[in-house]
Amino acid sequence: MTSQHHTSCSCCGEPLADERRVDVRFRLPDAALTVPEEARHDAGPSALRLDGGGCYLRVLLPVRLTGGTELVLGTWLEVDDATLARAHAVWEDPAYAALSLRGALANAVRPWGEALLGAHVTAEVRDPDELPYVTASDHPLAARVVTRTWDRDEVLSRFAHPLPLSVRTSLDERWSIERTAGLTARFADGTDHFADPVRSVAVNVFEDDTPGRAPSDFLAALLAGAPAAPESQRLTEPLPDGQRHAFWLTPAEHGRERHELYGFAAHADGTAVGTFCTFEAADDLAWALHTWRSLQHTA
C-alpha cells in the first residue's frame, strides 16, 4: 500500500485539497500576543477587543503568486469603535454584502513583516459567506501586496505551516531544496528541518576547507565514517559542475521500523549540502530520493 500524506488548514485542521489556494490564518492580532488572556474579549463574530489596546476585525488579505496560486491570509484589521459597531450591526444581516471597512493591518505578515504592520487598507465583502477582503491601500507596500504577482517560492517558503504544495526553499545564496507538501519548517542551530508525524528532513550546507578539491573528493571526505550500506542501496550521480551521492538503510536499534536516507551534493565552488531523511513507510524511499535530488545549486 502506498502511503499518503494529507495537508490540513493551520487554523481549523480541515484537509486542504486545492493547491491553487493556500490559506494561512493568524490566530490573534500581534498586539494581543503580549497581553494576558483575560484582557482579550470577543466583541462579536470575528471581532476582538483588548483592554486598552483597541478593536479588531478578521479580514482576508489575498496575495497573487506565480504558478496560478493564491495565498489568502486570514489577518486582523485594527478599527475604531464606530467601525466595529457598524460591522457588528450587519455581520449576520443581508446588509453585510455591502460592508466596507477602513483600518490598519494588525499582523506583521511574512515575508514583508514589520513594513506591513499598521498599513491602512480598505476591506470589502466579495462573498457574503466569507470575511471581507483587503482590496486597496494608499500605503505603497500594502498596495503592491494586493495588486502585483509575487514569486510563489519566495513568499511561501517564509511560512512554517504545513502547505498543500511543494515549495522551493533557499538554504543560502547558492543552494536550495524542495520542501514537499505537508511538512512544517524550522531553522535551528544551523540546520533546516522539515517534518510531519512520519517523515523528517534535516539539511546542512558545508564549505570545503581544502581549496580546489574536486567535488568527488569532497564527497568522499563527507562520507568518511558513514554507516555501511549494501551496494544496491547506494547511488552516485553526476551534476553540472558537481556530483551527488546517497545511501539508505534501516537501522535495527530503534525498536520499530524506521528508514534513513543520507544524501549529499557537492559543487565545484567548494560547497556541498547534506540531507538526512527519516521515514516510517518503506515506500517513502521515493520521497526521500526526490528530496535529495531536489537539491539545486545556483551560480
C-alpha positions as CSV (number, residue, x, y, z in Angstrom):
1,M,0.0,0.0,0.0
2,T,1.4,3.4,-0.9
3,S,1.4,5.9,2.0
4,Q,-0.4,9.2,1.5
5,H,0.2,12.5,3.3
6,H,-2.6,15.0,3.6
7,T,-2.2,18.7,4.5
8,S,-4.7,20.4,6.8
9,C,-5.5,24.0,7.4
10,S,-3.3,25.6,10.1
11,C,-6.4,27.2,11.6
12,C,-9.2,24.7,11.6
13,G,-7.5,21.4,10.8
14,E,-9.7,20.6,7.8
15,P,-8.0,19.0,4.8
16,L,-6.6,21.3,2.1
17,A,-7.3,19.8,-1.2
18,D,-6.8,22.7,-3.7
19,E,-3.2,23.7,-4.0
20,R,-4.2,26.7,-6.1
21,R,-5.4,28.4,-2.9
22,V,-3.3,28.4,0.2
23,D,-5.0,29.6,3.4
24,V,-3.0,30.8,6.4
25,R,-4.7,32.2,9.5
26,F,-3.3,34.5,12.2
27,R,-5.0,33.4,15.4
28,L,-4.7,36.8,17.1
29,P,-3.6,40.4,16.2
30,D,0.1,40.9,17.1
31,A,-0.9,43.3,19.9
32,A,-2.9,40.5,21.6
33,L,0.1,38.2,21.8
34,T,1.7,40.2,24.7
35,V,-1.4,40.8,26.8
36,P,-2.9,38.3,29.3
37,E,-5.8,36.2,28.1
38,E,-8.2,37.9,30.5
39,A,-7.5,41.2,28.6
40,R,-8.9,39.8,25.4
41,H,-12.7,39.9,24.8
42,D,-14.8,38.6,22.0
43,A,-16.7,41.6,20.5
44,G,-18.9,39.8,18.1
45,P,-18.4,37.3,15.2
46,S,-14.7,37.5,14.1
47,A,-14.1,40.5,16.3
48,L,-11.9,41.2,19.3
49,R,-11.4,44.0,21.8
50,L,-8.3,44.4,24.0
51,D,-8.3,46.2,27.3
52,G,-6.6,49.5,26.5
53,G,-5.5,48.1,23.2
54,G,-8.1,48.8,20.5
55,C,-10.7,46.9,18.4
56,Y,-10.0,44.3,15.7
57,L,-11.9,42.5,13.0
58,R,-10.9,39.5,11.0
59,V,-10.3,40.1,7.3
60,L,-8.7,38.2,4.3
61,L,-5.6,39.5,2.6
62,P,-5.2,37.9,-0.9
63,V,-1.8,37.6,-2.5
64,R,-1.4,36.5,-6.1
65,L,1.5,34.1,-6.6
66,T,3.3,32.8,-9.7
67,G,2.1,29.5,-11.0
68,G,-1.6,30.4,-10.7
69,T,-1.6,30.1,-6.9
70,E,-3.3,32.5,-4.5
71,L,-2.2,32.9,-0.8
72,V,-5.2,34.0,1.3
73,L,-4.0,35.4,4.7
74,G,-6.6,35.5,7.5
75,T,-5.3,38.5,9.2
76,W,-6.7,41.2,11.6
77,L,-7.7,44.8,11.0
78,E,-7.5,47.4,13.8
79,V,-10.5,49.6,13.6
80,D,-12.2,52.3,15.6
81,D,-15.2,51.8,17.9
82,A,-17.6,53.2,15.4
83,T,-16.4,50.8,12.6
84,L,-16.6,47.8,15.0
85,A,-20.2,48.7,16.0
86,R,-21.2,49.2,12.3
87,A,-19.7,45.8,11.3
88,H,-21.3,44.1,14.2
89,A,-24.7,45.5,13.3
90,V,-24.7,44.0,9.8
91,W,-22.4,41.0,10.2
92,E,-25.2,38.4,10.0
93,D,-27.6,40.6,8.0
94,P,-28.1,40.9,4.2
95,A,-26.6,44.4,4.5
96,Y,-23.3,42.6,5.2
97,A,-22.8,42.2,1.4
98,A,-22.3,46.0,1.1
99,L,-19.9,46.3,4.1
100,S,-16.7,48.3,3.6
101,L,-14.1,48.8,6.3
102,R,-11.1,51.0,6.8
103,G,-8.4,50.1,9.3
104,A,-4.8,49.2,9.9
105,L,-3.3,45.8,9.3
106,A,-2.6,44.3,12.8
107,N,-0.2,41.5,11.9
108,A,3.4,41.6,10.6
109,V,2.7,39.4,7.6
110,R,5.6,37.4,6.2
111,P,7.6,38.0,4.1
112,W,7.1,41.7,4.5
113,G,7.0,41.7,8.3
114,E,7.0,45.0,10.2
115,A,6.9,47.0,7.0
116,L,3.3,45.9,6.5
117,L,2.2,46.2,10.1
118,G,0.0,49.2,10.7
119,A,-0.6,49.9,6.9
120,H,-4.0,51.4,6.4
121,V,-6.2,49.5,4.0
122,T,-9.7,49.1,2.7
123,A,-11.5,45.8,3.0
124,E,-14.8,44.9,1.2
125,V,-17.1,41.9,1.1
126,R,-16.7,39.9,-2.1
127,D,-18.8,36.9,-1.0
128,P,-21.4,37.1,1.8
129,D,-20.2,33.7,3.0
130,E,-16.6,34.9,3.6
131,L,-14.8,37.5,5.6
132,P,-14.1,40.9,4.0
133,Y,-11.2,41.0,1.6
134,V,-8.5,43.7,1.6
135,T,-8.9,45.3,-1.8
136,A,-6.9,48.6,-1.8
137,S,-4.5,50.8,0.2
138,D,-2.8,54.1,0.0
139,H,0.3,52.5,1.7
140,P,2.8,51.9,-1.1
141,L,3.8,48.4,0.1
142,A,0.3,47.2,1.0
143,A,-0.9,48.4,-2.4
144,R,1.8,46.3,-4.1
145,V,0.9,43.3,-2.0
146,V,-2.7,43.3,-3.2
147,T,-2.1,44.3,-6.8
148,R,1.1,42.6,-8.1
149,T,2.0,38.9,-8.6
150,W,4.7,37.6,-6.2
151,D,7.2,34.7,-6.5
152,R,5.4,31.7,-5.1
153,D,8.5,30.1,-3.5
154,E,9.9,33.3,-2.1
155,V,6.7,34.0,-0.3
156,L,5.5,30.6,0.8
157,S,8.9,29.4,2.0
158,R,8.6,32.0,4.8
159,F,5.7,30.2,6.3
160,A,6.4,27.3,8.7
161,H,2.9,25.8,8.5
162,P,2.3,22.6,6.5
163,L,1.4,23.7,3.0
164,P,-0.7,21.8,0.4
165,L,2.0,22.2,-2.3
166,S,5.8,21.8,-2.5
167,V,7.9,24.9,-2.1
168,R,11.5,25.5,-3.1
169,T,13.4,26.8,-0.1
170,S,16.7,28.7,-0.1
171,L,19.4,27.2,2.1
172,D,21.9,30.0,1.4
173,E,22.6,32.3,-1.5
174,R,23.6,29.3,-3.7
175,W,21.7,26.2,-2.6
176,S,18.0,25.4,-2.4
177,I,15.9,22.3,-1.7
178,E,12.2,21.4,-2.3
179,R,10.2,21.3,0.9
180,T,7.4,18.8,-0.1
181,A,3.7,19.3,0.7
182,G,2.6,18.7,4.2
183,L,5.9,19.4,6.0
184,T,6.4,22.0,8.7
185,A,9.6,24.1,8.6
186,R,12.0,25.4,11.2
187,F,15.7,26.5,11.4
188,A,17.7,25.7,14.5
189,D,21.4,25.5,15.3
190,G,22.4,26.0,11.6
191,T,20.1,23.2,10.3
192,D,17.0,23.5,8.3
193,H,14.3,21.0,9.4
194,F,11.2,19.9,7.6
195,A,8.8,17.3,9.1
196,D,5.4,15.7,9.5
197,P,4.4,13.0,12.0
198,V,6.1,10.2,10.0
199,R,8.8,11.9,7.9
200,S,11.6,14.3,8.6
201,V,14.4,16.1,6.8
202,A,17.5,17.8,8.2
203,V,19.6,19.9,5.8
204,N,23.1,21.4,6.3
205,V,25.4,23.4,4.0
206,F,29.1,22.7,4.1
207,E,32.2,24.7,3.0
208,D,35.2,22.7,1.9
209,D,38.3,23.7,3.9
210,T,40.6,22.2,1.1
211,P,40.8,24.8,-1.7
212,G,40.4,23.4,-5.2
213,R,39.4,19.9,-4.2
214,A,37.2,18.1,-6.8
215,P,33.6,17.6,-5.8
216,S,34.0,13.8,-5.9
217,D,36.9,14.1,-3.3
218,F,34.8,16.5,-1.2
219,L,32.0,13.9,-1.2
220,A,34.4,11.2,-0.2
221,A,35.6,13.3,2.8
222,L,32.0,14.0,3.9
223,L,31.2,10.2,3.6
224,A,34.2,9.2,5.7
225,G,33.0,7.2,8.7
226,A,29.4,6.9,7.3
227,P,27.4,3.8,8.1
228,A,27.9,0.9,5.6
229,A,25.1,0.2,3.2
230,P,24.8,-2.5,0.5
231,E,25.8,-1.6,-3.0
232,S,22.2,-1.9,-4.1
233,Q,21.3,0.9,-1.6
234,R,23.8,3.4,-2.9
235,L,23.6,5.9,-5.7
236,T,26.2,8.2,-7.3
237,E,25.1,10.6,-10.0
238,P,26.7,13.4,-11.9
239,L,25.6,17.1,-11.6
240,P,26.6,20.1,-13.6
241,D,29.9,21.1,-12.1
242,G,29.5,18.6,-9.3
243,Q,28.4,15.2,-8.1
244,R,25.9,13.7,-5.7
245,H,25.7,10.5,-3.6
246,A,23.1,8.9,-1.5
247,F,22.7,5.7,0.6
248,W,19.8,4.4,2.6
249,L,19.4,1.8,5.3
250,T,17.0,0.5,8.0
251,P,18.7,0.6,11.5
252,A,17.6,-2.2,13.8
253,E,18.1,-0.4,17.1
254,H,15.0,1.9,17.1
255,G,12.6,-0.8,18.3
256,R,10.2,0.0,15.4
257,E,10.6,0.2,11.7
258,R,12.3,3.4,10.6
259,H,14.2,4.0,7.4
260,E,17.0,6.5,6.8
261,L,18.5,8.2,3.7
262,Y,21.7,10.1,3.8
263,G,22.2,12.3,0.7
264,F,24.9,14.7,-0.4
265,A,25.5,17.0,-3.3
266,A,28.8,18.8,-3.9
267,H,29.7,21.6,-6.3
268,A,33.0,22.7,-7.9
269,D,32.8,26.0,-6.0
270,G,33.7,24.2,-2.8
271,T,30.3,23.9,-1.3
272,A,28.1,20.9,-0.5
273,V,24.8,20.1,1.1
274,G,23.9,17.1,3.2
275,T,20.4,15.8,3.8
276,F,19.2,13.3,6.4
277,C,15.8,11.9,5.7
278,T,13.8,9.6,8.0
279,F,10.6,7.8,7.2
280,E,8.4,5.1,8.6
281,A,6.9,3.6,5.4
282,A,9.4,1.8,3.2
283,D,7.7,3.1,0.0
284,D,8.6,6.6,1.1
285,L,12.1,5.9,-0.2
286,A,10.8,7.5,-3.4
287,W,10.0,10.7,-1.4
288,A,13.4,10.7,0.2
289,L,15.2,10.2,-3.1
290,H,13.1,13.0,-4.6
291,T,14.1,15.3,-1.7
292,W,17.8,14.6,-2.2
293,R,17.6,15.0,-5.9
294,S,15.8,18.4,-5.5
295,L,19.0,19.9,-4.1
296,Q,19.8,22.7,-6.6
297,H,22.9,24.9,-7.0
298,T,22.5,28.4,-8.5
299,A,25.6,30.3,-9.5
